[in-house]
Amino acid sequence: MRHINIPIFIPHLGCPHTCVFCNQRKISGVGCVDIGAVREQIDATLDGIRGREGEYECEIAFFGGSFTGIPRDELTELLELARPYVDDGRVASLRCSTRPDYIDEEIIDLLLRYRMTTVELGVQNTSEEVLRRCERGHTAEQSMAALKGFWKKGSWIWGKYGFYDAFSEKAKWTLPRYLAIDQCTIAPMIENYRTGLLWKLFMNCPEVKEGLKKLDFTVEQ
């Protein structure tokens, strides 16, 4: 069975920050969110596989903004829009991306009620210095608090290598597999949070030092 993502871009809708590496409006080509256009996009994708539904597993994915930072009425409107597609089986799951400082137990419960199966947390780094320089607007402690919020849901949603790819609290269902691009960074980032090892190794690399010198960057010790 092939997997289809139906990407719904909400560029910076819930995020007050513009990180040094992120311009979602330019990346996605979407300037604002139109609810009517969102429904049309979902319907158009599903119409494209009409008669072959059994060959595909579809997922509605809210990308490009901090989904859980959207004003609650707009957040609920998007979730309500997606709910019928999940309820009638045309869509198998929901996915969103958000910031770790926009996650708490209330938000987690809300997402689970609407059968959100995957939440991508924007934890790019656990070094306070790196987060500050990138102007992420949140701390490593807030990242840990968000992860612990999901951790408290129980060991059935995580395994030997961390959190599973998807789960449904309502159905007590989980997909016991891992997404490699997410999992491969967990152990290094834990170590970087504990000791700063990766940052120290990277900043001591001769090529990095030379590059920073040519760019006229200075590094605070």
N, C-alpha and C positions, 0 to 999 in steps of 0.2 A: 504494500500500500504506500502510495506516494504522499508526502507531506506538502501542504500548501499553506503558506502564511498570507493572510490578507492584511497588509500593513496599513494602519490608520495613523497618519502622522499628525502629532499635536505639538508642533515646534515651540518649545520654550513656554508653553501655555501655563504650566505649573511651576516654572523655575525662574526665580528672580536673578539668577546668576548667568554670566556668560564666561565659561571657562576658557582658558587660552587655547584649548584644542577643539572647541565645540561651537559650531554655528549651524544649528539644525535647520534654520530656514533656508540657508544656502544649500546644505546637504540634501534636504528632502525636496526642495523646490516648492514647499507649501508655506504660505504666509499666514493663514488663519484656518480655523476649523469651521466647516459648514456641516451641521448635523445631517441635512438633507443629502449632501454630497457623500457623506460617510455611508449612509444607507444604500445609495446608488452604487457605490464602489463594492460593497459587500455583495449586493444582489448581482452585479455584473460578473463578479468572480464566480459565484455559485451557478449562474446561468451558463457560464462557459464550460462547466463539467456536467451539465444536465444529462441524465441518462447513463452517466459513468460514475455516479456518486460513490459506489462501492470500491472504486479504485483509489480514492483519495481520502486523506484525513486533513480536514481544514481547521485552521486556527486563526482567530481574530487577534491581531497584535497591535497594541497601542504604543507607538514608538515616538522618539524625538522630543519628548518633554518629560517632566517629572509628573507622571500620571496622578499620583496620590497627593500632589500639591495643588491640583486644580480645585477651584472653588467647589464645595461639596455638591451644590445643585447641578453644576456642569458635569462633575464626575459621575453622579448618579444618572444623569441623562444619557451619558455614553454607555454606562453599564446596562441601563434599561433597554437601550437600543440593541445591545448585543445579546441580551438574555433570550429572546425568542428563538434566535438561531441555534443557541445551545440547547434550549428546551426541546426543540423538535428534531434535534440530531443532525441538522445540516452543518453545524460547526461542532467540532469535538472539544475545543478548549479555547480559553482566553489567555492572553499574555500581555504583560505591560512592563515598561521600564520606569524606574523612579530613583529618587535620591534616598540614601539611608536615613537622613534626618527628617524625612517625610513618612516614616513608618512607625506605627505604634500598634498596640494590641487592638484598639478600636478599628483602625484602618485594615489590619489583617483580617479581622472578623468580617468587615464589610466586603472585602474582596472575596473571601471564601463564600459568603452568602450568594454572591453572583457567579460562583463557580470559576473564579480566576485560578488557573492551575500553575502558572509560572510568573514569578515576579523577578525581574532583573534589577538587582541593586547596583547602583553606580559606585562601586567601591574600587576605584582605580589604584588606590595606594593606601597604606596604613602609616605612612610617615607624616607626622604633623608638619614638618618643614615642606615636604613636597606638596601637600594639600594647600598650604598657605601660599606657596609660590604659584600654584596653578589656579588660585582663587576659586577653589571648589566651594567654599562657603559652609563646609561642615567639617567635623573633626573625626579622628579615628575612633574615639569613644562612641560617637553617635553611630558609626558604622557597626561597631560591636553590639550596641544596644539593639539595632534593627535585626541583626543576625540572631541574637538571643531570643527575640520575639518569635521568630519562626521556629527556633530550636525548641522552645517550650511547648510547641504543638505536639511533640512526641517523637520517639525514635523511628516511627513508621515512615516519616518523610525524609529520613537521611540514613546513610549507610557508611561503609568503610571509607569512601572517598569524599564524603560531604553530603550536601543536599541532593536528592534525586531530581530528575529533570522536570517532573510535574506531579501534582497530587490534588486530590479532591477531598476535603474534610467531610463534606456532606455524604459522599458515597464511600468514605473510608477507602479510597482507591489511590494507588500510587504507581508511578511508572519507574520501576527499579533500574534505571539506567542514568548515565551521567553525560553532561555536555562537556566535551573535552576542552573547548576554549575557555570555559569557566573554571573547571576543576584544576587545570594545570597551573593556575596562578595562586591557588589557595595556600599551599604549603610555603612557597616563597614569600607571600605577603604576610603570613603569620610570623615567619622568622624576621622579616623586615620590621614588623610592628614590635617584636620582642627586643631586637638588638640593633636594628638599622643596618644589618650586614650587607644586604644587596645595594643599598644606597652608598655605603662606604666603598664597596668594591667598584661600583660603577664610577663614582667620582674620583677614584684613584687610577682609573684606566688612562694610560698615556694619550690615547686618541681623543678621549673625552676632554682631558685637560687642554690639549692642543686646540680642539674645536672651540672650547669656551674662551680661550685666549684670543683666537682669531675673531670671535664675535664680540670681543671686549666685554665679556661677562665676568662678574666677580662673584665669588662664592663665600658666603658667611660661614665661619667655622663655629 
